[in-house]
Amino acid sequence: MKEATKTRGRQHRPTTSEVARYYERLRSAADQGNVQATALLIALAEKRPLPVEAVAA
């Protein structure tokens, strides 16, 4: 007799491939002139937290 496997829920953290895809979208937006995307890339590269005002905008 075979037991039914439990369906797993969604992961809390994104997978490595998802993160790579998000970075690519962010770089694409920055290349197209999106100032917020450019600022986010700089903040991520320097491992600095973003100000709350920048996130809310």
Secondary structure, DSSP 8 states (H G I E B T S, - for coil): -----------SS--HHHHHHHHHHHHHHHHTT-HHHHHHHHHHHTT----HHHHH-
